[in-house]
Amino acid sequence: MNFELILLKEMEKMVNYLIKESAKNITEEVQLQCNLLKANKQLIMKGAPGTGKTYSARNEIADILLGISNKFEEEKEEIKKIQLDMVQFLQ
């Protein structure tokens, strides 16, 4: 039983570490995407369905570029309606 408790704690540490590293990488990736978009004025994101491309573009990248990260969601949506256009190309 003691072994199971130790194993459970080690697994919990591992999961917390992976979550922390994953969040760090997402932030770095979003910052890279923002820099690319500023430099090129367009950004093509590709990948499998359901991997967060639209979410990232619409919420994370747009919030940084528009400087609205610290506003309430309702305010963000109003600003995005005025200043943001998005085009999706589907296969």
mmCIF file as gemmi writes it, N, C-alpha and C atoms, coordinates in Angstrom:
data_model
loop_
_atom_site.group_PDB
_atom_site.id
_atom_site.type_symbol
_atom_site.label_atom_id
_atom_site.label_alt_id
_atom_site.label_comp_id
_atom_site.label_asym_id
_atom_site.label_entity_id
_atom_site.label_seq_id
_atom_site.pdbx_PDB_ins_code
_atom_site.Cartn_x
_atom_site.Cartn_y
_atom_site.Cartn_z
_atom_site.occupancy
_atom_site.B_iso_or_equiv
_atom_site.pdbx_formal_charge
_atom_site.auth_seq_id
_atom_site.auth_asym_id
_atom_site.pdbx_PDB_model_num
ATOM 1 N N . MET Axp A 1 ? 0.827 -1.191 0 1 0 ? 1 A 1
ATOM 2 C CA . MET Axp A 1 ? 0 0 0 1 0 ? 1 A 1
ATOM 3 C C . MET Axp A 1 ? 0.873 1.258 0 1 0 ? 1 A 1
ATOM 4 N N . ASN Axp A 2 ? 1.936 1.237 0.734 1 0 ? 2 A 1
ATOM 5 C CA . ASN Axp A 2 ? 2.846 2.372 0.768 1 0 ? 2 A 1
ATOM 6 C C . ASN Axp A 2 ? 3.438 2.624 -0.624 1 0 ? 2 A 1
ATOM 7 N N . PHE Axp A 3 ? 3.755 1.56 -1.34 1 0 ? 3 A 1
ATOM 8 C CA . PHE Axp A 3 ? 4.294 1.665 -2.699 1 0 ? 3 A 1
ATOM 9 C C . PHE Axp A 3 ? 3.284 2.343 -3.625 1 0 ? 3 A 1
ATOM 10 N N . GLU Axp A 4 ? 2.017 1.997 -3.483 1 0 ? 4 A 1
ATOM 11 C CA . GLU Axp A 4 ? 0.973 2.596 -4.31 1 0 ? 4 A 1
ATOM 12 C C . GLU Axp A 4 ? 0.863 4.098 -4.056 1 0 ? 4 A 1
ATOM 13 N N . LEU Axp A 5 ? 0.998 4.496 -2.813 1 0 ? 5 A 1
ATOM 14 C CA . LEU Axp A 5 ? 0.929 5.911 -2.454 1 0 ? 5 A 1
ATOM 15 C C . LEU Axp A 5 ? 2.11 6.679 -3.059 1 0 ? 5 A 1
ATOM 16 N N . ILE Axp A 6 ? 3.285 6.092 -2.978 1 0 ? 6 A 1
ATOM 17 C CA . ILE Axp A 6 ? 4.477 6.72 -3.56 1 0 ? 6 A 1
ATOM 18 C C . ILE Axp A 6 ? 4.318 6.835 -5.072 1 0 ? 6 A 1
ATOM 19 N N . LEU Axp A 7 ? 3.853 5.774 -5.688 1 0 ? 7 A 1
ATOM 20 C CA . LEU Axp A 7 ? 3.648 5.776 -7.134 1 0 ? 7 A 1
ATOM 21 C C . LEU Axp A 7 ? 2.625 6.833 -7.539 1 0 ? 7 A 1
ATOM 22 N N . LEU Axp A 8 ? 1.561 6.948 -6.785 1 0 ? 8 A 1
ATOM 23 C CA . LEU Axp A 8 ? 0.524 7.941 -7.072 1 0 ? 8 A 1
ATOM 24 C C . LEU Axp A 8 ? 1.084 9.359 -6.979 1 0 ? 8 A 1
ATOM 25 N N . LYS Axp A 9 ? 1.899 9.621 -5.956 1 0 ? 9 A 1
ATOM 26 C CA . LYS Axp A 9 ? 2.491 10.95 -5.799 1 0 ? 9 A 1
ATOM 27 C C . LYS Axp A 9 ? 3.466 11.262 -6.932 1 0 ? 9 A 1
ATOM 28 N N . GLU Axp A 10 ? 4.23 10.276 -7.352 1 0 ? 10 A 1
ATOM 29 C CA . GLU Axp A 10 ? 5.168 10.474 -8.459 1 0 ? 10 A 1
ATOM 30 C C . GLU Axp A 10 ? 4.415 10.747 -9.766 1 0 ? 10 A 1
ATOM 31 N N . MET Axp A 11 ? 3.329 10.038 -9.974 1 0 ? 11 A 1
ATOM 32 C CA . MET Axp A 11 ? 2.521 10.267 -11.168 1 0 ? 11 A 1
ATOM 33 C C . MET Axp A 11 ? 1.918 11.671 -11.145 1 0 ? 11 A 1
ATOM 34 N N . GLU Axp A 12 ? 1.477 12.106 -9.996 1 0 ? 12 A 1
ATOM 35 C CA . GLU Axp A 12 ? 0.905 13.442 -9.865 1 0 ? 12 A 1
ATOM 36 C C . GLU Axp A 12 ? 1.959 14.507 -10.176 1 0 ? 12 A 1
ATOM 37 N N . LYS Axp A 13 ? 3.192 14.31 -9.688 1 0 ? 13 A 1
ATOM 38 C CA . LYS Axp A 13 ? 4.28 15.237 -9.993 1 0 ? 13 A 1
ATOM 39 C C . LYS Axp A 13 ? 4.535 15.301 -11.491 1 0 ? 13 A 1
ATOM 40 N N . MET Axp A 14 ? 4.531 14.139 -12.13 1 0 ? 14 A 1
ATOM 41 C CA . MET Axp A 14 ? 4.788 14.069 -13.56 1 0 ? 14 A 1
ATOM 42 C C . MET Axp A 14 ? 3.699 14.791 -14.353 1 0 ? 14 A 1
ATOM 43 N N . VAL Axp A 15 ? 2.457 14.582 -13.983 1 0 ? 15 A 1
ATOM 44 C CA . VAL Axp A 15 ? 1.337 15.235 -14.666 1 0 ? 15 A 1
ATOM 45 C C . VAL Axp A 15 ? 1.422 16.749 -14.491 1 0 ? 15 A 1
ATOM 46 N N . ASN Axp A 16 ? 1.705 17.215 -13.288 1 0 ? 16 A 1
ATOM 47 C CA . ASN Axp A 16 ? 1.826 18.652 -13.04 1 0 ? 16 A 1
ATOM 48 C C . ASN Axp A 16 ? 2.967 19.259 -13.848 1 0 ? 16 A 1
ATOM 49 N N . TYR Axp A 17 ? 4.075 18.539 -13.94 1 0 ? 17 A 1
ATOM 50 C CA . TYR Axp A 17 ? 5.215 19.009 -14.739 1 0 ? 17 A 1
ATOM 51 C C . TYR Axp A 17 ? 4.825 19.127 -16.21 1 0 ? 17 A 1
ATOM 52 N N . LEU Axp A 18 ? 4.147 18.111 -16.74 1 0 ? 18 A 1
ATOM 53 C CA . LEU Axp A 18 ? 3.741 18.13 -18.145 1 0 ? 18 A 1
ATOM 54 C C . LEU Axp A 18 ? 2.765 19.269 -18.436 1 0 ? 18 A 1
ATOM 55 N N . ILE Axp A 19 ? 1.847 19.514 -17.528 1 0 ? 19 A 1
ATOM 56 C CA . ILE Axp A 19 ? 0.898 20.613 -17.691 1 0 ? 19 A 1
ATOM 57 C C . ILE Axp A 19 ? 1.636 21.944 -17.717 1 0 ? 19 A 1
ATOM 58 N N . LYS Axp A 20 ? 2.571 22.109 -16.796 1 0 ? 20 A 1
ATOM 59 C CA . LYS Axp A 20 ? 3.349 23.344 -16.708 1 0 ? 20 A 1
ATOM 60 C C . LYS Axp A 20 ? 4.167 23.57 -17.981 1 0 ? 20 A 1
ATOM 61 N N . GLU Axp A 21 ? 4.85 22.543 -18.458 1 0 ? 21 A 1
ATOM 62 C CA . GLU Axp A 21 ? 5.667 22.659 -19.669 1 0 ? 21 A 1
ATOM 63 C C . GLU Axp A 21 ? 4.793 22.904 -20.897 1 0 ? 21 A 1
ATOM 64 N N . SER Axp A 22 ? 3.657 22.262 -20.949 1 0 ? 22 A 1
ATOM 65 C CA . SER Axp A 22 ? 2.747 22.438 -22.072 1 0 ? 22 A 1
ATOM 66 C C . SER Axp A 22 ? 2.252 23.88 -22.132 1 0 ? 22 A 1
ATOM 67 N N . ALA Axp A 23 ? 1.887 24.448 -21.004 1 0 ? 23 A 1
ATOM 68 C CA . ALA Axp A 23 ? 1.412 25.834 -20.963 1 0 ? 23 A 1
ATOM 69 C C . ALA Axp A 23 ? 2.511 26.79 -21.39 1 0 ? 23 A 1
ATOM 70 N N . LYS Axp A 24 ? 3.744 26.51 -20.991 1 0 ? 24 A 1
ATOM 71 C CA . LYS Axp A 24 ? 4.868 27.354 -21.371 1 0 ? 24 A 1
ATOM 72 C C . LYS Axp A 24 ? 5.074 27.314 -22.882 1 0 ? 24 A 1
ATOM 73 N N . ASN Axp A 25 ? 5.012 26.145 -23.469 1 0 ? 25 A 1
ATOM 74 C CA . ASN Axp A 25 ? 5.196 26.012 -24.908 1 0 ? 25 A 1
ATOM 75 C C . ASN Axp A 25 ? 4.087 26.7 -25.686 1 0 ? 25 A 1
ATOM 76 N N . ILE Axp A 26 ? 2.868 26.616 -25.203 1 0 ? 26 A 1
ATOM 77 C CA . ILE Axp A 26 ? 1.755 27.282 -25.874 1 0 ? 26 A 1
ATOM 78 C C . ILE Axp A 26 ? 1.981 28.79 -25.886 1 0 ? 26 A 1
ATOM 79 N N . THR Axp A 27 ? 2.433 29.335 -24.778 1 0 ? 27 A 1
ATOM 80 C CA . THR Axp A 27 ? 2.68 30.76 -24.697 1 0 ? 27 A 1
ATOM 81 C C . THR Axp A 27 ? 3.777 31.169 -25.67 1 0 ? 27 A 1
ATOM 82 N N . GLU Axp A 28 ? 4.862 30.388 -25.743 1 0 ? 28 A 1
ATOM 83 C CA . GLU Axp A 28 ? 5.943 30.677 -26.677 1 0 ? 28 A 1
ATOM 84 C C . GLU Axp A 28 ? 5.451 30.57 -28.119 1 0 ? 28 A 1
ATOM 85 N N . GLU Axp A 29 ? 4.625 29.574 -28.397 1 0 ? 29 A 1
ATOM 86 C CA . GLU Axp A 29 ? 4.095 29.389 -29.74 1 0 ? 29 A 1
ATOM 87 C C . GLU Axp A 29 ? 3.181 30.548 -30.125 1 0 ? 29 A 1
ATOM 88 N N . VAL Axp A 30 ? 2.339 30.981 -29.211 1 0 ? 30 A 1
ATOM 89 C CA . VAL Axp A 30 ? 1.438 32.104 -29.486 1 0 ? 30 A 1
ATOM 90 C C . VAL Axp A 30 ? 2.249 33.362 -29.743 1 0 ? 30 A 1
ATOM 91 N N . GLN Axp A 31 ? 3.302 33.587 -28.974 1 0 ? 31 A 1
ATOM 92 C CA . GLN Axp A 31 ? 4.145 34.768 -29.176 1 0 ? 31 A 1
ATOM 93 C C . GLN Axp A 31 ? 4.835 34.707 -30.539 1 0 ? 31 A 1
ATOM 94 N N . LEU Axp A 32 ? 5.307 33.521 -30.92 1 0 ? 32 A 1
ATOM 95 C CA . LEU Axp A 32 ? 5.921 33.345 -32.243 1 0 ? 32 A 1
ATOM 96 C C . LEU Axp A 32 ? 4.906 33.645 -33.345 1 0 ? 32 A 1
ATOM 97 N N . GLN Axp A 33 ? 3.687 33.157 -33.196 1 0 ? 33 A 1
ATOM 98 C CA . GLN Axp A 33 ? 2.648 33.405 -34.188 1 0 ? 33 A 1
ATOM 99 C C . GLN Axp A 33 ? 2.33 34.896 -34.292 1 0 ? 33 A 1
ATOM 100 N N . CYS Axp A 34 ? 2.296 35.579 -33.166 1 0 ? 34 A 1
ATOM 101 C CA . CYS Axp A 34 ? 2.049 37.031 -33.175 1 0 ? 34 A 1
ATOM 102 C C . CYS Axp A 34 ? 3.152 37.749 -33.934 1 0 ? 34 A 1
ATOM 103 N N . ASN Axp A 35 ? 4.396 37.369 -33.677 1 0 ? 35 A 1
ATOM 104 C CA . ASN Axp A 35 ? 5.522 38.006 -34.358 1 0 ? 35 A 1
ATOM 105 C C . ASN Axp A 35 ? 5.481 37.751 -35.859 1 0 ? 35 A 1
ATOM 106 N N . LEU Axp A 36 ? 5.154 36.52 -36.251 1 0 ? 36 A 1
ATOM 107 C CA . LEU Axp A 36 ? 5.033 36.194 -37.677 1 0 ? 36 A 1
ATOM 108 C C . LEU Axp A 36 ? 3.924 37.008 -38.331 1 0 ? 36 A 1
ATOM 109 N N . LEU Axp A 37 ? 2.806 37.139 -37.645 1 0 ? 37 A 1
ATOM 110 C CA . LEU Axp A 37 ? 1.67 37.879 -38.188 1 0 ? 37 A 1
ATOM 111 C C . LEU Axp A 37 ? 2.009 39.358 -38.335 1 0 ? 37 A 1
ATOM 112 N N . LYS Axp A 38 ? 2.71 39.913 -37.372 1 0 ? 38 A 1
ATOM 113 C CA . LYS Axp A 38 ? 3.119 41.322 -37.47 1 0 ? 38 A 1
ATOM 114 C C . LYS Axp A 38 ? 4.057 41.537 -38.652 1 0 ? 38 A 1
ATOM 115 N N . ALA Axp A 39 ? 4.969 40.605 -38.855 1 0 ? 39 A 1
ATOM 116 C CA . ALA Axp A 39 ? 5.964 40.745 -39.921 1 0 ? 39 A 1
ATOM 117 C C . ALA Axp A 39 ? 5.367 40.513 -41.3 1 0 ? 39 A 1
ATOM 118 N N . ASN Axp A 40 ? 4.46 39.564 -41.434 1 0 ? 40 A 1
ATOM 119 C CA . ASN Axp A 40 ? 3.961 39.162 -42.747 1 0 ? 40 A 1
ATOM 120 C C . ASN Axp A 40 ? 2.554 39.635 -43.063 1 0 ? 40 A 1
ATOM 121 N N . LYS Axp A 41 ? 1.843 40.12 -42.075 1 0 ? 41 A 1
ATOM 122 C CA . LYS Axp A 41 ? 0.454 40.581 -42.231 1 0 ? 41 A 1
ATOM 123 C C . LYS Axp A 41 ? -0.538 39.469 -42.535 1 0 ? 41 A 1
ATOM 124 N N . GLN Axp A 42 ? -0.078 38.248 -42.588 1 0 ? 42 A 1
ATOM 125 C CA . GLN Axp A 42 ? -0.976 37.104 -42.726 1 0 ? 42 A 1
ATOM 126 C C . GLN Axp A 42 ? -0.304 35.889 -42.101 1 0 ? 42 A 1
ATOM 127 N N . LEU Axp A 43 ? -1.124 34.952 -41.693 1 0 ? 43 A 1
ATOM 128 C CA . LEU Axp A 43 ? -0.612 33.755 -41.038 1 0 ? 43 A 1
ATOM 129 C C . LEU Axp A 43 ? -1.48 32.583 -41.462 1 0 ? 43 A 1
ATOM 130 N N . ILE Axp A 44 ? -0.861 31.55 -41.973 1 0 ? 44 A 1
ATOM 131 C CA . ILE Axp A 44 ? -1.58 30.34 -42.34 1 0 ? 44 A 1
ATOM 132 C C . ILE Axp A 44 ? -1.262 29.288 -41.289 1 0 ? 44 A 1
ATOM 133 N N . MET Axp A 45 ? -2.292 28.836 -40.628 1 0 ? 45 A 1
ATOM 134 C CA . MET Axp A 45 ? -2.13 27.819 -39.594 1 0 ? 45 A 1
ATOM 135 C C . MET Axp A 45 ? -2.688 26.517 -40.148 1 0 ? 45 A 1
ATOM 136 N N . LYS Axp A 46 ? -1.9 25.467 -40.063 1 0 ? 46 A 1
ATOM 137 C CA . LYS Axp A 46 ? -2.39 24.18 -40.559 1 0 ? 46 A 1
ATOM 138 C C . LYS Axp A 46 ? -2.224 23.135 -39.471 1 0 ? 46 A 1
ATOM 139 N N . GLY Axp A 47 ? -3.041 22.11 -39.559 1 0 ? 47 A 1
ATOM 140 C CA . GLY Axp A 47 ? -2.986 21.04 -38.588 1 0 ? 47 A 1
ATOM 141 C C . GLY Axp A 47 ? -4.295 20.265 -38.573 1 0 ? 47 A 1
ATOM 142 N N . ALA Axp A 48 ? -4.29 19.238 -37.792 1 0 ? 48 A 1
ATOM 143 C CA . ALA Axp A 48 ? -5.466 18.377 -37.691 1 0 ? 48 A 1
ATOM 144 C C . ALA Axp A 48 ? -6.647 19.129 -37.072 1 0 ? 48 A 1
ATOM 145 N N . PRO Axp A 49 ? -7.866 18.724 -37.42 1 0 ? 49 A 1
ATOM 146 C CA . PRO Axp A 49 ? -9.049 19.343 -36.809 1 0 ? 49 A 1
ATOM 147 C C . PRO Axp A 49 ? -9.039 19.166 -35.287 1 0 ? 49 A 1
ATOM 148 N N . GLY Axp A 50 ? -9.507 20.187 -34.608 1 0 ? 50 A 1
ATOM 149 C CA . GLY Axp A 50 ? -9.645 20.092 -33.157 1 0 ? 50 A 1
ATOM 150 C C . GLY Axp A 50 ? -8.381 20.346 -32.365 1 0 ? 50 A 1
ATOM 151 N N . THR Axp A 51 ? -7.357 20.943 -33.001 1 0 ? 51 A 1
ATOM 152 C CA . THR Axp A 51 ? -6.107 21.186 -32.277 1 0 ? 51 A 1
ATOM 153 C C . THR Axp A 51 ? -5.986 22.612 -31.764 1 0 ? 51 A 1
ATOM 154 N N . GLY Axp A 52 ? -7.013 23.426 -31.937 1 0 ? 52 A 1
ATOM 155 C CA . GLY Axp A 52 ? -7.034 24.764 -31.344 1 0 ? 52 A 1
ATOM 156 C C . GLY Axp A 52 ? -6.546 25.879 -32.245 1 0 ? 52 A 1
ATOM 157 N N . LYS Axp A 53 ? -6.494 25.668 -33.546 1 0 ? 53 A 1
ATOM 158 C CA . LYS Axp A 53 ? -6.018 26.704 -34.457 1 0 ? 53 A 1
ATOM 159 C C . LYS Axp A 53 ? -6.939 27.92 -34.437 1 0 ? 53 A 1
ATOM 160 N N . THR Axp A 54 ? -8.209 27.707 -34.619 1 0 ? 54 A 1
ATOM 161 C CA . THR Axp A 54 ? -9.16 28.822 -34.639 1 0 ? 54 A 1
ATOM 162 C C . THR Axp A 54 ? -9.22 29.499 -33.277 1 0 ? 54 A 1
ATOM 163 N N . TYR Axp A 55 ? -9.241 28.725 -32.217 1 0 ? 55 A 1
ATOM 164 C CA . TYR Axp A 55 ? -9.262 29.294 -30.872 1 0 ? 55 A 1
ATOM 165 C C . TYR Axp A 55 ? -8.042 30.178 -30.659 1 0 ? 55 A 1
ATOM 166 N N . SER Axp A 56 ? -6.872 29.672 -31.032 1 0 ? 56 A 1
ATOM 167 C CA . SER Axp A 56 ? -5.64 30.421 -30.853 1 0 ? 56 A 1
ATOM 168 C C . SER Axp A 56 ? -5.68 31.728 -31.63 1 0 ? 56 A 1
ATOM 169 N N . ALA Axp A 57 ? -6.097 31.663 -32.881 1 0 ? 57 A 1
ATOM 170 C CA . ALA Axp A 57 ? -6.146 32.862 -33.718 1 0 ? 57 A 1
ATOM 171 C C . ALA Axp A 57 ? -7.167 33.861 -33.2 1 0 ? 57 A 1
ATOM 172 N N . ARG Axp A 58 ? -8.327 33.376 -32.86 1 0 ? 58 A 1
ATOM 173 C CA . ARG Axp A 58 ? -9.444 34.255 -32.474 1 0 ? 58 A 1
ATOM 174 C C . ARG Axp A 58 ? -9.292 34.816 -31.067 1 0 ? 58 A 1
ATOM 175 N N . ASN Axp A 59 ? -8.726 34.045 -30.166 1 0 ? 59 A 1
ATOM 176 C CA . ASN Axp A 59 ? -8.689 34.486 -28.775 1 0 ? 59 A 1
ATOM 177 C C . ASN Axp A 59 ? -7.305 34.893 -28.287 1 0 ? 59 A 1
ATOM 178 N N . GLU Axp A 60 ? -6.322 34.059 -28.458 1 0 ? 60 A 1
ATOM 179 C CA . GLU Axp A 60 ? -5.016 34.365 -27.892 1 0 ? 60 A 1
ATOM 180 C C . GLU Axp A 60 ? -4.244 35.387 -28.72 1 0 ? 60 A 1
ATOM 181 N N . ILE Axp A 61 ? -4.09 35.112 -30.014 1 0 ? 61 A 1
ATOM 182 C CA . ILE Axp A 61 ? -3.308 35.997 -30.876 1 0 ? 61 A 1
ATOM 183 C C . ILE Axp A 61 ? -4.007 37.347 -31.04 1 0 ? 61 A 1
ATOM 184 N N . ALA Axp A 62 ? -5.293 37.33 -31.31 1 0 ? 62 A 1
ATOM 185 C CA . ALA Axp A 62 ? -6.038 38.582 -31.502 1 0 ? 62 A 1
ATOM 186 C C . ALA Axp A 62 ? -5.99 39.451 -30.248 1 0 ? 62 A 1
ATOM 187 N N . ASP Axp A 63 ? -6.126 38.854 -29.087 1 0 ? 63 A 1
ATOM 188 C CA . ASP Axp A 63 ? -6.083 39.63 -27.846 1 0 ? 63 A 1
ATOM 189 C C . ASP Axp A 63 ? -4.748 40.342 -27.683 1 0 ? 63 A 1
ATOM 190 N N . ILE Axp A 64 ? -3.66 39.655 -28.034 1 0 ? 64 A 1
ATOM 191 C CA . ILE Axp A 64 ? -2.331 40.266 -27.906 1 0 ? 64 A 1
ATOM 192 C C . ILE Axp A 64 ? -2.161 41.382 -28.936 1 0 ? 64 A 1
ATOM 193 N N . LEU Axp A 65 ? -2.499 41.09 -30.188 1 0 ? 65 A 1
ATOM 194 C CA . LEU Axp A 65 ? -2.313 42.085 -31.252 1 0 ? 65 A 1
ATOM 195 C C . LEU Axp A 65 ? -3.177 43.325 -31.061 1 0 ? 65 A 1
ATOM 196 N N . LEU Axp A 66 ? -4.386 43.13 -30.573 1 0 ? 66 A 1
ATOM 197 C CA . LEU Axp A 66 ? -5.287 44.263 -30.366 1 0 ? 66 A 1
ATOM 198 C C . LEU Axp A 66 ? -5.073 44.94 -29.021 1 0 ? 66 A 1
ATOM 199 N N . GLY Axp A 67 ? -4.224 44.363 -28.175 1 0 ? 67 A 1
ATOM 200 C CA . GLY Axp A 67 ? -3.934 44.952 -26.865 1 0 ? 67 A 1
ATOM 201 C C . GLY Axp A 67 ? -5.121 44.928 -25.923 1 0 ? 67 A 1
ATOM 202 N N . ILE Axp A 68 ? -5.899 43.843 -25.976 1 0 ? 68 A 1
ATOM 203 C CA . ILE Axp A 68 ? -7.116 43.786 -25.161 1 0 ? 68 A 1
ATOM 204 C C . ILE Axp A 68 ? -7.097 42.609 -24.181 1 0 ? 68 A 1
ATOM 205 N N . SER Axp A 69 ? -5.928 42.114 -23.862 1 0 ? 69 A 1
ATOM 206 C CA . SER Axp A 69 ? -5.818 40.943 -22.997 1 0 ? 69 A 1
ATOM 207 C C . SER Axp A 69 ? -6.422 41.157 -21.613 1 0 ? 69 A 1
ATOM 208 N N . ASN Axp A 70 ? -6.403 42.398 -21.142 1 0 ? 70 A 1
ATOM 209 C CA . ASN Axp A 70 ? -6.86 42.657 -19.777 1 0 ? 70 A 1
ATOM 210 C C . ASN Axp A 70 ? -8.308 43.133 -19.699 1 0 ? 70 A 1
ATOM 211 N N . LYS Axp A 71 ? -9.056 43.083 -20.786 1 0 ? 71 A 1
ATOM 212 C CA . LYS Axp A 71 ? -10.452 43.528 -20.782 1 0 ? 71 A 1
ATOM 213 C C . LYS Axp A 71 ? -11.4 42.352 -20.541 1 0 ? 71 A 1
ATOM 214 N N . PHE Axp A 72 ? -12.645 42.673 -20.225 1 0 ? 72 A 1
ATOM 215 C CA . PHE Axp A 72 ? -13.672 41.655 -20.04 1 0 ? 72 A 1
ATOM 216 C C . PHE Axp A 72 ? -14.043 41.04 -21.383 1 0 ? 72 A 1
ATOM 217 N N . GLU Axp A 73 ? -14.556 39.82 -21.362 1 0 ? 73 A 1
ATOM 218 C CA . GLU Axp A 73 ? -14.882 39.086 -22.595 1 0 ? 73 A 1
ATOM 219 C C . GLU Axp A 73 ? -15.863 39.852 -23.485 1 0 ? 73 A 1
ATOM 220 N N . GLU Axp A 74 ? -16.855 40.498 -22.897 1 0 ? 74 A 1
ATOM 221 C CA . GLU Axp A 74 ? -17.845 41.23 -23.693 1 0 ? 74 A 1
ATOM 222 C C . GLU Axp A 74 ? -17.191 42.394 -24.437 1 0 ? 74 A 1
ATOM 223 N N . GLU Axp A 75 ? -16.272 43.091 -23.754 1 0 ? 75 A 1
ATOM 224 C CA . GLU Axp A 75 ? -15.551 44.191 -24.399 1 0 ? 75 A 1
ATOM 225 C C . GLU Axp A 75 ? -14.66 43.671 -25.523 1 0 ? 75 A 1
ATOM 226 N N . LYS Axp A 76 ? -13.996 42.549 -25.27 1 0 ? 76 A 1
ATOM 227 C CA . LYS Axp A 76 ? -13.128 41.94 -26.281 1 0 ? 76 A 1
ATOM 228 C C . LYS Axp A 76 ? -13.921 41.617 -27.536 1 0 ? 76 A 1
ATOM 229 N N . GLU Axp A 77 ? -15.087 41.019 -27.376 1 0 ? 77 A 1
ATOM 230 C CA . GLU Axp A 77 ? -15.903 40.628 -28.529 1 0 ? 77 A 1
ATOM 231 C C . GLU Axp A 77 ? -16.348 41.843 -29.336 1 0 ? 77 A 1
ATOM 232 N N . GLU Axp A 78 ? -16.707 42.936 -28.668 1 0 ? 78 A 1
ATOM 233 C CA . GLU Axp A 78 ? -17.115 44.155 -29.381 1 0 ? 78 A 1
ATOM 234 C C . GLU Axp A 78 ? -15.954 44.717 -30.19 1 0 ? 78 A 1
ATOM 235 N N . ILE Axp A 79 ? -14.773 44.754 -29.603 1 0 ? 79 A 1
ATOM 236 C CA . ILE Axp A 79 ? -13.588 45.258 -30.305 1 0 ? 79 A 1
ATOM 237 C C . ILE Axp A 79 ? -13.26 44.362 -31.494 1 0 ? 79 A 1
ATOM 238 N N . LYS Axp A 80 ? -13.342 43.056 -31.305 1 0 ? 80 A 1
ATOM 239 C CA . LYS Axp A 80 ? -13.019 42.114 -32.374 1 0 ? 80 A 1
ATOM 240 C C . LYS Axp A 80 ? -14.008 42.228 -33.533 1 0 ? 80 A 1
ATOM 241 N N . LYS Axp A 81 ? -15.274 42.508 -33.246 1 0 ? 81 A 1
ATOM 242 C CA . LYS Axp A 81 ? -16.261 42.671 -34.315 1 0 ? 81 A 1
ATOM 243 C C . LYS Axp A 81 ? -15.886 43.828 -35.232 1 0 ? 81 A 1
ATOM 244 N N . ILE Axp A 82 ? -15.276 44.855 -34.66 1 0 ? 82 A 1
ATOM 245 C CA . ILE Axp A 82 ? -14.905 46.039 -35.423 1 0 ? 82 A 1
ATOM 246 C C . ILE Axp A 82 ? -13.554 45.862 -36.123 1 0 ? 82 A 1
ATOM 247 N N . GLN Axp A 83 ? -12.578 45.276 -35.445 1 0 ? 83 A 1
ATOM 248 C CA . GLN Axp A 83 ? -11.201 45.295 -35.934 1 0 ? 83 A 1
ATOM 249 C C . GLN Axp A 83 ? -10.679 43.97 -36.488 1 0 ? 83 A 1
ATOM 250 N N . LEU Axp A 84 ? -11.446 42.918 -36.477 1 0 ? 84 A 1
ATOM 251 C CA . LEU Axp A 84 ? -10.913 41.614 -36.831 1 0 ? 84 A 1
ATOM 252 C C . LEU Axp A 84 ? -11.741 40.948 -37.915 1 0 ? 84 A 1
ATOM 253 N N . ASP Axp A 85 ? -11.077 40.503 -38.952 1 0 ? 85 A 1
ATOM 254 C CA . ASP Axp A 85 ? -11.699 39.664 -39.972 1 0 ? 85 A 1
ATOM 255 C C . ASP Axp A 85 ? -10.897 38.39 -40.043 1 0 ? 85 A 1
ATOM 256 N N . MET Axp A 86 ? -11.575 37.284 -40.181 1 0 ? 86 A 1
ATOM 257 C CA . MET Axp A 86 ? -10.915 36 -40.234 1 0 ? 86 A 1
ATOM 258 C C . MET Axp A 86 ? -11.461 35.204 -41.409 1 0 ? 86 A 1
ATOM 259 N N . VAL Axp A 87 ? -10.583 34.526 -42.114 1 0 ? 87 A 1
ATOM 260 C CA . VAL Axp A 87 ? -10.983 33.691 -43.24 1 0 ? 87 A 1
ATOM 261 C C . VAL Axp A 87 ? -10.508 32.282 -42.966 1 0 ? 87 A 1
ATOM 262 N N . GLN Axp A 88 ? -11.396 31.304 -43.128 1 0 ? 88 A 1
ATOM 263 C CA . GLN Axp A 88 ? -11.031 29.915 -42.978 1 0 ? 88 A 1
ATOM 264 C C . GLN Axp A 88 ? -11.185 29.225 -44.303 1 0 ? 88 A 1
ATOM 265 N N . PHE Axp A 89 ? -10.146 28.506 -44.697 1 0 ? 89 A 1
ATOM 266 C CA . PHE Axp A 89 ? -10.191 27.698 -45.893 1 0 ? 89 A 1
ATOM 267 C C . PHE Axp A 89 ? -10.305 26.247 -45.461 1 0 ? 89 A 1
ATOM 268 N N . LEU Axp A 90 ? -11.321 25.576 -45.922 1 0 ? 90 A 1
ATOM 269 C CA . LEU Axp A 90 ? -11.516 24.177 -45.577 1 0 ? 90 A 1
ATOM 270 C C . LEU Axp A 90 ? -11.309 23.32 -46.811 1 0 ? 90 A 1
ATOM 271 N N . GLN Axp A 91 ? -10.884 22.109 -46.587 1 0 ? 91 A 1
ATOM 272 C CA . GLN Axp A 91 ? -10.634 21.202 -47.702 1 0 ? 91 A 1
ATOM 273 C C . GLN Axp A 91 ? -11.916 20.882 -48.455 1 0 ? 91 A 1
